[in-house]
Amino acid sequence: MTYLMWTYFIYSVAAIGMTALLAKTLSQNGAVFLADVFDDNPKMATAINQLLVTGFFMINMGYALLIFKTDRAADALVATENLVAKLGLLLVSLGVIHFVNMAVFWKIKKSGDADKYVPAAPTTMVPPPPAPGTGIYA
Amino acid sequence: MSTPHFPTPARLTIIYDETCELCRRCRHWLATQPTHVELVFYACGDPRVADLYGDLPWYRIELMVLSDAGHAWVGPEAFLMCLWATRRWRGTSFRLTGTAFSPMAERFFHALSDRRATISALLEPHTCDGATCTPAT
């Protein structure tokens, strides 16, 4: 095989491996966030997790394929440099998409918390208020 | 102000100073907002709440928000609970409890409450009915 073919082969294996590994990490840890938000509906948590991971995988693999093409290499040194540059670009892109995904998980968790909790603890306890609708100035 | 994990009430009772124009307008604004929970308003002059809470040191001085179980939020915390009740401003109520905004929000709500008579004096008296407010005649 030529240097170019070796570059393509190693890049393909690394791209698929890294994307799958990151998708697995995202799925496992994202499930913890979603289980906390949808504690009354675990099926919804699983579904959202799967959809997010699927989107993550599609964007990453699509991007990896788009930057697949590289220049011909005259020797092993140039081929290695090309490969490393490609993998570096891919890793940085995966990192950016990963942080976007984390932001999505965080946003979902924050919106879930907003429905479950109040922003401030009660100052004190007092007798319960009267029944509504009967106050003379109400 | 803190951000504790306290269970959400299903209904909030808001006790406000009906002698202050600013408070009346705020009450009207809140009553016309889409909310997540039911809101019940009582003026401080209402004998039903005056009998119950009239002896409390902050009665008629600070805004009070109560849950049906008797949990009471007073002052800046009460303002936050009013924002939390609305659909539009719920997210803001949590942001105002964060490290960055909490001291500023607390000072703002205290200042607003302490100076409400001065602010009210600048406002033209209005009579609010349902979704509309008209100048009082």
HADDOCK unambig.tbl for C-alpha pairs under 7 A between the chains (distance, minus, plus):
assign (segid A and resid 114 and name CA) (segid B and resid 91 and name CA) 6.99 0.50 0.50
assign (segid A and resid 116 and name CA) (segid B and resid 7 and name CA) 6.40 0.50 0.50
assign (segid A and resid 116 and name CA) (segid B and resid 8 and name CA) 5.98 0.50 0.50
assign (segid A and resid 117 and name CA) (segid B and resid 5 and name CA) 5.41 0.50 0.50
assign (segid A and resid 117 and name CA) (segid B and resid 6 and name CA) 5.29 0.50 0.50
assign (segid A and resid 117 and name CA) (segid B and resid 7 and name CA) 5.34 0.50 0.50
assign (segid A and resid 117 and name CA) (segid B and resid 8 and name CA) 5.34 0.50 0.50
assign (segid A and resid 118 and name CA) (segid B and resid 5 and name CA) 6.98 0.50 0.50
assign (segid A and resid 118 and name CA) (segid B and resid 6 and name CA) 5.92 0.50 0.50
assign (segid A and resid 118 and name CA) (segid B and resid 7 and name CA) 6.91 0.50 0.50
assign (segid A and resid 118 and name CA) (segid B and resid 8 and name CA) 5.87 0.50 0.50
assign (segid A and resid 119 and name CA) (segid B and resid 3 and name CA) 5.10 0.50 0.50
assign (segid A and resid 119 and name CA) (segid B and resid 4 and name CA) 6.88 0.50 0.50
assign (segid A and resid 119 and name CA) (segid B and resid 80 and name CA) 6.82 0.50 0.50
assign (segid A and resid 119 and name CA) (segid B and resid 93 and name CA) 6.30 0.50 0.50
assign (segid A and resid 119 and name CA) (segid B and resid 94 and name CA) 5.27 0.50 0.50
assign (segid A and resid 119 and name CA) (segid B and resid 97 and name CA) 6.62 0.50 0.50
assign (segid A and resid 120 and name CA) (segid B and resid 1 and name CA) 6.41 0.50 0.50
assign (segid A and resid 120 and name CA) (segid B and resid 2 and name CA) 5.58 0.50 0.50
assign (segid A and resid 120 and name CA) (segid B and resid 3 and name CA) 5.30 0.50 0.50
assign (segid A and resid 120 and name CA) (segid B and resid 4 and name CA) 6.21 0.50 0.50
assign (segid A and resid 120 and name CA) (segid B and resid 77 and name CA) 5.89 0.50 0.50
assign (segid A and resid 121 and name CA) (segid B and resid 2 and name CA) 6.89 0.50 0.50
assign (segid A and resid 121 and name CA) (segid B and resid 4 and name CA) 5.89 0.50 0.50
assign (segid A and resid 121 and name CA) (segid B and resid 6 and name CA) 6.44 0.50 0.50
assign (segid A and resid 122 and name CA) (segid B and resid 71 and name CA) 5.68 0.50 0.50
assign (segid A and resid 122 and name CA) (segid B and resid 72 and name CA) 5.28 0.50 0.50
assign (segid A and resid 122 and name CA) (segid B and resid 73 and name CA) 4.78 0.50 0.50
assign (segid A and resid 123 and name CA) (segid B and resid 72 and name CA) 5.73 0.50 0.50
assign (segid A and resid 123 and name CA) (segid B and resid 73 and name CA) 4.94 0.50 0.50
assign (segid A and resid 123 and name CA) (segid B and resid 74 and name CA) 6.09 0.50 0.50
assign (segid A and resid 124 and name CA) (segid B and resid 71 and name CA) 6.18 0.50 0.50
assign (segid A and resid 124 and name CA) (segid B and resid 72 and name CA) 5.29 0.50 0.50
assign (segid A and resid 124 and name CA) (segid B and resid 73 and name CA) 6.92 0.50 0.50
assign (segid A and resid 125 and name CA) (segid B and resid 70 and name CA) 5.52 0.50 0.50
assign (segid A and resid 125 and name CA) (segid B and resid 71 and name CA) 4.71 0.50 0.50
assign (segid A and resid 125 and name CA) (segid B and resid 72 and name CA) 5.59 0.50 0.50
assign (segid A and resid 126 and name CA) (segid B and resid 70 and name CA) 4.99 0.50 0.50
assign (segid A and resid 126 and name CA) (segid B and resid 71 and name CA) 6.35 0.50 0.50
assign (segid A and resid 126 and name CA) (segid B and resid 72 and name CA) 6.39 0.50 0.50
assign (segid A and resid 127 and name CA) (segid B and resid 70 and name CA) 5.25 0.50 0.50
assign (segid A and resid 128 and name CA) (segid B and resid 68 and name CA) 5.57 0.50 0.50
assign (segid A and resid 128 and name CA) (segid B and resid 69 and name CA) 5.50 0.50 0.50
assign (segid A and resid 128 and name CA) (segid B and resid 70 and name CA) 4.12 0.50 0.50
assign (segid A and resid 129 and name CA) (segid B and resid 66 and name CA) 6.98 0.50 0.50
assign (segid A and resid 129 and name CA) (segid B and resid 68 and name CA) 6.30 0.50 0.50
assign (segid A and resid 129 and name CA) (segid B and resid 70 and name CA) 6.73 0.50 0.50
assign (segid A and resid 130 and name CA) (segid B and resid 48 and name CA) 6.98 0.50 0.50
assign (segid A and resid 132 and name CA) (segid B and resid 40 and name CA) 5.93 0.50 0.50
assign (segid A and resid 135 and name CA) (segid B and resid 42 and name CA) 6.17 0.50 0.50
assign (segid A and resid 135 and name CA) (segid B and resid 46 and name CA) 5.96 0.50 0.50
assign (segid A and resid 135 and name CA) (segid B and resid 48 and name CA) 6.83 0.50 0.50
assign (segid A and resid 136 and name CA) (segid B and resid 46 and name CA) 5.92 0.50 0.50
assign (segid A and resid 137 and name CA) (segid B and resid 42 and name CA) 6.48 0.50 0.50
assign (segid A and resid 137 and name CA) (segid B and resid 43 and name CA) 5.60 0.50 0.50
assign (segid A and resid 137 and name CA) (segid B and resid 46 and name CA) 6.04 0.50 0.50
assign (segid A and resid 138 and name CA) (segid B and resid 41 and name CA) 5.40 0.50 0.50
assign (segid A and resid 138 and name CA) (segid B and resid 42 and name CA) 4.79 0.50 0.50
assign (segid A and resid 138 and name CA) (segid B and resid 43 and name CA) 6.15 0.50 0.50
